């Protein structure tokens, strides 16, 4: 049987902060005899002295300090658990996981997170980054509750709801010093096959990985996200398609050039997606927030500022 209760820890905490049994009793609305009995009983059960009584004041012994230091962690955890349970009972999830496609930087959601925390401070937000089919897989495997900017069409079989977040145009870009920058346009398969491509790795573990814009046997450097791909192409280490908003500043600054190819990449639609039938308050807040007009355009504005600096 446990000899230590949250009630006893709360009393020890109040005595330490207030400096006396009487002041702790006033704070906790307990008579002094209850405070004294609880402390004495705890000392007896544990076989240690927790307080030195010096007149009306009470000071923790070394054993008392050690006990209360750990005990305060338990008190905080108990308070957080109580608040989370109440929040869940009112319809707010204890935790919400957002899976963000590696096209976008999680920091783009900083303002959204701040506003969400102001109305749902007990719902923990967890953010993970996935790429291509891996984003969809995170939703189907319940590693994520909401997909933000999922690329392409989702896997067959359903079980989820989608809403378009926006459409992005892709352009073929290389550094000015790259050999493909001097080749006559439009660039065909034979010209591309002789050079290294930079590709974003699909993070799927179970679904069939997606391959975008690569030729059979193509020499390739694979990176975890679009920002890394952009930087390597700016460094002249390879070629590939990039979102047009990524390259605008680099083209203006002469760090990238856009080239025409015989097989251009179609415009890509990016999606919000969530599992069918899930209607928690936190999920609803994020869906409504991210479906507001101009949200994705604002992200591109932020990205362009970061990439230009």
FENBELVEN-V920779 format. One record per backbone hydrogen bond with DSSP energy under -1.0 kcal/mol. CO is the residue of the C=O (numbers start at 0). NH is the residue of the N-H. If there is no record, write none. Layout:
CO_NH ; CO_NH
//
This chain:
4_8 ; 5_9 ; 6_10 ; 7_11 ; 8_12 ; 9_13 ; 10_14 ; 11_15 ; 12_16 ; 13_17 ; 14_18 ; 18_57 ; 19_23 ; 20_24 ; 21_25 ; 22_26 ; 23_27 ; 24_29 ; 30_33 ; 30_34 ; 31_35 ; 32_36 ; 33_37 ; 34_38 ; 35_39 ; 36_40 ; 37_41 ; 38_42 ; 39_43 ; 40_44 ; 41_45 ; 42_46 ; 42_47 ; 49_60 ; 51_58 ; 53_56 ; 56_53 ; 58_51 ; 60_64 ; 61_65 ; 62_66 ; 63_67 ; 64_68 ; 65_69 ; 66_70 ; 67_71 ; 69_73 ; 70_74 ; 71_75 ; 72_76 ; 73_77 ; 74_78 ; 75_79 ; 76_80 ; 77_81 ; 78_82 ; 79_83 ; 80_84 ; 81_85 ; 82_86 ; 83_87 ; 84_88 ; 85_89 ; 86_91 ; 87_90 ; 90_280 ; 93_123 ; 95_125 ; 96_144 ; 96_145 ; 97_127 ; 98_147 ; 99_129 ; 100_103 ; 101_225 ; 104_107 ; 105_108 ; 106_109 ; 108_112 ; 109_113 ; 110_114 ; 111_115 ; 112_116 ; 113_117 ; 115_118 ; 115_119 ; 119_122 ; 123_95 ; 125_97 ; 127_99 ; 129_101 ; 130_133 ; 130_202 ; 131_134 ; 132_136 ; 133_137 ; 134_138 ; 135_139 ; 136_140 ; 137_142 ; 137_143 ; 138_141 ; 145_98 ; 146_272 ; 147_100 ; 149_270 ; 158_275 ; 160_273 ; 162_271 ; 165_269 ; 167_267 ; 168_243 ; 170_241 ; 171_258 ; 173_256 ; 174_177 ; 177_180 ; 178_181 ; 186_261 ; 187_191 ; 188_192 ; 191_194 ; 195_238 ; 196_220 ; 198_222 ; 214_217 ; 218_196 ; 220_198 ; 222_200 ; 224_228 ; 225_229 ; 226_230 ; 227_231 ; 228_232 ; 229_233 ; 230_234 ; 231_236 ; 232_235 ; 238_197 ; 239_172 ; 241_170 ; 242_245 ; 242_246 ; 243_247 ; 246_250 ; 247_251 ; 248_252 ; 249_254 ; 249_255 ; 250_253 ; 256_173 ; 259_186 ; 267_167 ; 268_151 ; 269_164 ; 269_165 ; 270_148 ; 270_149 ; 271_162 ; 272_146 ; 273_160 ; 274_277 ; 279_283 ; 280_284 ; 281_285 ; 282_286 ; 283_287 ; 284_288 ; 285_289 ; 286_290 ; 288_291 ; 291_294 ; 293_297 ; 294_298 ; 295_299 ; 296_300 ; 297_301 ; 298_302 ; 299_303 ; 300_304 ; 301_305 ; 302_306 ; 303_307
//
